[in-house]
Structures are given as C-alpha cells and as structure tokens.
Amino acid sequence: MHRFNNILCVIEAEAEQRWVLERAVTLAQNQQARLTVLTVLDPVPPVAGIVPQSVEQALQQRFIDHVATLLRDIPGAMAPQVKVVFGRGYLAEIREVLRHGYDLVLKPARADADLRSVLFGSDDMHLLRKCPVPVWLLKEGGAVPYRRILAAVDFDPAAAVEAAEFNRRIIELAAALALAESATLHVVHVWEAAAENTLRLWAPGAGEAQVAAYVAEERQRHERWLQELMAASAAVWLGQETLDYLKPQLHLPRGNAGKEVPALAHALGADLIVMGTLGRSGIPGLLIGNTAETILHKVDCAVLALKPAAFVSPVTLP
C-alpha cells in the first residue's frame, strides 16, 4: 500500500549528504512517488554592481550540479526535480509544502551548534510543530535499512473518533515501513493509574489491596484497548496476513510517556520512532504538546512525526 505520492527531500546546499538522498530515492522508488530535492538559502542582498537575480540563478545551477554529483553513485537513482528557494529555513520549507502539495518532508536532523547533546535543533522543532504533513527527520549514521521501528500510540476516551483515526495512521505507516525495511515492529502505549494517589489520600479505608486492584484494573483496561486497536488494524487497515507476518511486539510501560517512550526506544535500540505531534485544542492527549516535545528532546534516533487530520498550520503563504 502506498503512503506517499509527492516527497520533499531537504538537504544543505554544500553538504555531503548523499546518505539522505539515498534514503529519499529508495523511498520514492518503493512508493512510486514524485521526488523533489530542495535547499533553502538566505536571500541575496542588493549590492552595488551585482544583480541578485544573476547570483540566485548561479546558486540554483550550482545546487543542481551538486545534487547530480551526489546522485551519480546511487544505483538506479531517478532524476528528481531540484529546487533552490530563498528565505528562512523552516518557513520556506513549509511554504513549499503549502504551494506544491507535498505529503512528506524528509530531511536530516540538525542540532543547534550550542546544543550538541540534543539531536533536533530549533529549526527541526519549528518544522515538527508547524508543518501540516508528516516530517521524517533522519539521523546520520543510523542503520540502513532500519532494524527496529517503534510506533507510539495513545488512548483518549474523550476524543475516541479522532484518536482512533490518528492511531490508525501511526500504526499503518509504521507497519508499512517495517515491511519495506524488513524491520521488527514494536508498538508502545504508556499508561497511568491516575487516581491511585487520590485513593490513598482521600480513601484511606480502602486499603492497599483495593488500591492494587484499581491499578490492575487500569492496566487491564489499557491492555484491552491496545489489543482492540491491533485487532482493528488487522481487520480493517492492514489485514491479518500482514499483522501475522510482522508479529508486532506490544509494550505497556506504566508512567509518564515523556520518560517511558525514550527509555523504551533506547532499550530496544530503535532506529525510528513513528509518533504524533501537535494537534488542535479539540484533540487532547495523543502524545501532543509538551509530551511530544519531551520525547523528541530525549531520543537519539530518527523520527517520523504525524499531525492529526484536523491540524492547520499557523504558517501561511505571503
């Protein structure tokens, strides 16, 4: 099943990022998708005796030649469209998405110079927050193909329809990539027993046995939900044959998702996390907002981040 039709691959103009192009070309071939390779440069300032348009045309040709050189050593590489745009990094990238209907942005993660301990820099975070389509941030030196893919899903009874659709997309995409990469698929759902402390504080007569029974019941409830989600994936979205082949491993750690998801990713040696990021205020939960950003600041692997279908980017076309 194809997931993407129009892929935007963003690389730096002068960088040796053949590894990014190789991943983008392979993905586009597997998906039978169009591929555009883009770089974003600072606008050319007006200088006496220099025509900015001439400089921009020269930079465009230089980048086209650079991409052609990088593609030369990639077996069976297609001839993608190559573009240079002038503007501010993530804003220019998102506006390209809005103008041309790309359905995936793929680019290397780039840490800020003063934050080397964090994989994703401020431009990456802006893109993850505001881009209306999935964003796939690659880690240099990561395994090719991926060996282990982790899909993070969440349970929100207050937004059942939206949550089901969002979780469906996360699992469906993670499963499709696991098939393409011959990777093992892991699905994680972090749960909490929200009323445990309240019971201890305000119902001391309940006793530890009753508190333990409540905690066990909460775990069973979340386990049932996860099993039902996977069963629905088999029956409706993926097919039982696909699920039987992948044999996804389910994980139900208890605690805070911002801590437990990165810990599990590290323990598994995950190469890619597929997860949700920001949504609109009417779709609470779903690993959005502070939780998603906490996860992103703690992981050291590639991330493919999705938005809920109702998400509208705050970036607009000028």
N, C-alpha and C positions, 0 to 999 in steps of 0.2 A: 504494500500500500504506500503510495507516495504521500509525503508530508509537506514538501516544499516545492514550489514551482519557479520562484524568482529570488535568487540568493544574492545578497550583497556581501562581498568579502572586502574588509577594510584592512589595508596594510600601510606601513610607513614608507614614505617615498624613497628613501635611500637605504633602507634596512635590508639585510639578508634574511628575508622571511619566506624562503621557498617552502619551509615546513607548513606555513599557514596556507599558501596556495595549493600545496599538495593535498591537504585536508579538504579545502574548498572544492577543488577539481574532482576529487573522488566522490564527495558528497553529491555534487551536481550531476555527475555521471550516474550514480546509483539512483538518484531521484528523477533523472531525466529533466533537470531543471535548467533554466537560464542562469548564467553566472555573470555578474559584473564585479570587476576589481576596481576599488576606489581608494584614492588617497586624498586627504584634506590638508591644504597648505594655507598659511597665513596670506591674507590679501597683499598684493604688490602695491606698495605706497607710490604715489606720484613723485618722481624725482626728475629734476631738470635734465633734459636731453634723453630721457628714457620713456618709452611708450609702454604703460603697464600691460596693454593687450599683447604686445610682442613678447614680453617676458613670460606672460601666462601661457602663450602658445608654445614657447620654447620649453617651459616646465612640463606642459602636457606631453609633448613629444618625448622628453627625457624619461618621463614615467612610463610611457608606452614601451619604450625601448628596454627599460629596466624590467618590466613585467615579462616581456618577451624573452629576455635572458634567463629569468628565473624559471619560466615555463619550459625552456629548452630541454631540461634534464628530467622532466616529469613524463613518464611513459603515457602515451595516449592522451595527453592533455589537449583539451579543446581550446579554441580561440575565444576567450571571453571578451566582453566589452570592457574597455579600460577607460577610466574617467579620472579627472582631477577637478576638485571643487575648491573654492577659496572661501574660507570662513573659519568659525570657531569649531573645533573638533566635533564634540557630540551633537551640537546644534545642527551643524552641516550634515552630519550623518543621518539624524532623524528627519531632517527636511528632505533628504534624498529618498528616504523611505516613504514619506508622505507624497512626494511628487510622482514616484515611479512604481508604487505598489509592491515593493519587495516584501516577502513574507518571512525572511530570516536575515539577521545581521550576524556575520561571523567575523571575529577579529581576535588578535592576540591580546591577552591581558597585559596591562602595562601599569606597574606600580609607580607611585609618585617617587621622585628622587629622594625625598626625606622619609619615606615610609617603606623601606625595602622589606620589612617583615610582613607586609600586607600584600597579597597577590594582586588585588584590584585597586587601581588608583582612582582619583576623584572623577576623571572623565569616564572611566568604566562605570562608576556608581551612578553618575548622571544618566548614562545610557540605559543602565538597568532600571532606573526609576521611571524614565520618561519615554522610552521607545515603545511604540504601540505593538510591535511584533516581537517574536522570540529573539533573544540575544544569546549567542553562543560565544563565550569567552574562552579561548584556548590557552593552555599552559605550555610554554616552551619546554621541550624535553619530556613531555608526557608520552605515555605508551601509545604506539600506533601499530595495530588497531587497539582500541580500548579493551581491557580485560574484565573490568567490573564497572557496572553502571548502577547508580543509586537513585531511585525515584522517591522524592519526599512528598507525602500526601497528608492532608489534614481533614478533620471531621468537624463540621459546623452544623448542628441541627437547626439553627436559626436561619440558615440560608441553604436549605437542602438541595434545591434545584441547581443553583449556581455552583454550589460546592461539588455536586456530582459531575457536572459538566467540566469543571476545572480539573478535578482529579482524573476524570476520564482522559483529558488531553495529556496530562502529565504521564500517566501510565502508558497510554497508547504510543506516545512519542518515545518514551524510554524503551519500550518493548521493540519498537521498530528499529531503533538504533542498536539495541542488543543483538537483534537478528543480523543486521548489516555488519556488525563488528565481531560477531561470534563471541560476544561477551556474556558473562553471567549477569543476571538482573536481580537486584535487591530492591525491595520496597520497604520504606520506613514510615511508621506513624508514631509520633511521640504523644503519650497520653499523661494526664494528671488526674489525681483524685482531689478535686477542688475543695470539697467540703471536709476533708479529713481533719484539718486543724480546728475548724469550726465545731465539729463534733466533740473534739477533746476539750475545747474551751467552754462551750455552752451546753453540752450534754454529758457532763462527767459521769452520770449514772449509766451511760450506755456501756462503758467498759471497753477494754481493748479488743475483746472478741467481736463485739459489734462493729467497732471501727475497722478491724481487719476484714470482716465480712463485707463492709461497704467498699473497701479498697479492692477486694477481689471481684466484687460485682462490677465495679467501674472498669477494671481491666477486661473482664469478660465482655462487657458492652462494646468497648473499643475493638476488641478482637473480633467480635461478630461483625462489626461494621467493616473492618478491613477484609474479612473473608467474603462478605457480601459484595464489596467493591471489586474484588478479584473475580468473583463468580460472574458479576455483571460484565466485567471486561472480557471474560471468556465467552459469555453467551451473546453479547451484543457487539463489542468493539473489536476484539482480537480474534476470537474463535478459539474453541477448546484445544484444537490441534496445536495452534501456536503456543498457547499457555502451557500445554503438556511438554512441548519441546523446550521452552525456555526454563521451566521449573523455577519460577521466581522464588527467592528466599524472602520471607516476611520477617520484619523486625518490629518489636513493640517496646522500645525502651520507655521507662517512666521518668518524667522530669520536665525540664524546660527544653523546648525544641532548639533554641539558640545555642544550647550547650550540647544536647544529645546528638543532633544531626551531624555536626562537625566531628564529634568524638567517634561516632559510628563510621563516618567516611574515612577517618584516619585509621581506625582498627581494621576496616576491610581493605584498605589500600585502594579506595575508589578512584577511578580515572575521570569520572564525570558524574556530576550531580544534576539531575533534572528536577526543577522545583518552580514554585510560583513566587512571584514578587509582588509589586504593588497592585492594589485594586482600587475600586471606588469605595466610598464610605458605606454604601449599602451592601457590600460583600465583606463582612468581618471575618476574622480568622484566616484560614487558607495560607498560612505562612507568609503573611504580608507585613509591610511596615518594618517596625523595629526588629521583629523576629527574623525576617528575611535578611536584613542588613547585618544583624549579629552573626548569622550563619555565614554570609559572604565574607565577612572580615576574619573568620576563623578557619576557612577551608584553604587547602593548598592543592586543589585540583581544578580541572575545567568545570565550567558551569553553563548549563543551558537553562535560561530563565524565561518563563512564560508569564503573560498577564491574563487576567480574566477577560472574557469576551467583551464585557461592557466597558473596559478601560478606554479612556480617551486621553491621548497625550496632551500635556499642557503646552507643548511646542506647536506653534502654528507657522504656516507659510507667510513670508512677508508680503 
